[in-house]
Amino acid sequence: MSFEIRHDADRQRFHTTVEGALCVLDYSLAGGVMTIAYTGVPTEVGGRGIAAALVRASLDTAREHGWKVVPACSYAAAWMGRHVEYEDLRA
């Protein structure tokens, strides 16, 4: 599935809405390091790869900007562990 992921840099958030449910990835940015703090997908739309799409979008953005990443969120950490092509971003 494909999701329209939006980046709200002012709120330090990636988000999408699926069937009326807001799905988010929140992060903080300091000194060129993005810390992924939270990934949230409501259960009613879970299991569709939405969280993965949010993490991928955040990591692609980090790569574009030359940021390193701290996956403080357990989901983001596990996802990065399964996708070695993003390991170079780990702070």
C-alpha positions in Angstrom: 0.0 0.0 0.0 1.0 3.6 -0.6 0.4 6.4 1.9 0.7 10.1 1.4 3.2 10.9 4.2 3.5 14.6 5.0 6.4 16.3 6.9 5.5 19.1 9.2 9.0 20.4 10.0 7.7 23.1 12.4 6.0 20.5 14.6 8.8 17.9 14.0 6.3 15.3 12.8 5.6 13.1 9.9 1.9 12.2 9.5 -0.8 10.7 7.3 -4.5 10.1 7.7 -5.9 6.7 6.8 -9.7 6.2 6.9 -10.0 9.3 9.2 -7.3 8.1 11.6 -4.3 10.2 12.2 -1.0 8.3 12.1 2.2 10.0 13.3 5.9 9.9 13.8 7.2 12.5 16.2 10.9 13.4 16.4 13.2 16.1 17.8 16.2 17.6 15.9 19.3 18.9 17.6 22.8 19.4 16.2 22.0 17.4 13.0 20.6 14.4 14.9 17.0 13.4 14.5 15.7 11.5 17.5 12.6 9.5 16.6 10.5 9.6 19.8 7.2 8.1 18.9 5.4 6.3 16.1 1.7 5.9 16.5 -0.9 4.2 14.4 -4.4 3.6 15.8 -5.4 0.0 16.0 -8.3 0.4 13.7 -5.9 1.0 10.8 -2.9 -1.0 12.0 -1.2 -3.9 10.2 -1.1 -2.1 6.9 2.5 -0.9 6.9 1.7 2.6 7.9 4.2 2.8 10.7 6.9 1.4 8.3 6.0 4.1 5.7 6.3 6.8 8.4 9.7 5.5 9.5 11.0 5.2 5.9 9.9 8.8 5.1 11.6 10.1 8.2 14.9 8.2 7.4 14.8 9.3 3.8 14.4 12.9 5.0 17.3 12.5 7.4 19.4 11.2 4.6 18.5 14.1 2.3 19.5 16.6 5.0 22.6 14.8 6.2 21.2 14.1 9.6 22.1 11.1 11.9 19.3 9.3 13.6 18.6 8.0 17.1 15.7 5.6 17.0 14.5 6.1 20.6 11.0 4.7 19.6 11.1 0.9 19.9 9.2 0.4 16.6 11.7 2.7 14.7 14.7 0.9 16.3 13.3 -2.5 15.3 12.5 -1.3 11.8 16.0 0.1 11.3 17.4 -3.2 12.6 15.6 -5.0 9.8 16.6 -2.5 7.1 20.4 -2.4 6.9 20.3 0.0 4.1 19.6 2.7 6.7 22.2 1.6 9.2 24.6 4.3 8.0 22.2 6.9 9.5 22.4 5.6 13.0 24.0 8.1 15.4 
